[in-house]
Amino acid sequence: MVQMNEPVEAVLACRGLVAHVHVADGATRAEPLDATTNLRPFFAALKAIGYTGRVSVECAWRSIQDNAEVVRETLARQWSQA
């Protein structure tokens, strides 16, 4: 959405249609790290439409070995804060 300049509010029109979500850093398509990626507005919109499905990371990993757990923690934290 970020790379296509779509507003996060577009998610609100998709209630009942979203079956799967992929995330990455919006600017670089790298793994979403807390210091560089704010997914809270997107997650809040997903929560608002009742989304309870999976969120997967689809990105160009800089280092999956070093960052996989950090990304998992980042997504969990930002989801709970949304």
Secondary structure in CASP SS format (residue, H / E / C, confidence):
PFRMAT SS
TARGET T0000
AUTHOR 0000-0000-0000
METHOD secondary structure of the structure
MODEL  1
M C 1.00
V C 1.00
Q C 1.00
M C 1.00
N C 1.00
E C 1.00
P C 1.00
V H 1.00
E H 1.00
A H 1.00
V H 1.00
L H 1.00
A H 1.00
C H 1.00
R C 1.00
G C 1.00
L C 1.00
V C 1.00
A C 1.00
H C 1.00
V E 1.00
H E 1.00
V E 1.00
A C 1.00
D C 1.00
G C 1.00
A C 1.00
T C 1.00
R C 1.00
A C 1.00
E C 1.00
P C 1.00
L C 1.00
D C 1.00
A C 1.00
T C 1.00
T C 1.00
N C 1.00
L C 1.00
R H 1.00
P H 1.00
F H 1.00
F H 1.00
A H 1.00
A H 1.00
L H 1.00
K H 1.00
A H 1.00
I C 1.00
G C 1.00
Y C 1.00
T C 1.00
G C 1.00
R C 1.00
V E 1.00
S E 1.00
V E 1.00
E C 1.00
C C 1.00
A C 1.00
W C 1.00
R C 1.00
S C 1.00
I H 1.00
Q H 1.00
D H 1.00
N H 1.00
A H 1.00
E H 1.00
V H 1.00
V H 1.00
R H 1.00
E H 1.00
T H 1.00
L H 1.00
A H 1.00
R H 1.00
Q H 1.00
W H 1.00
S H 1.00
Q H 1.00
A C 1.00
END
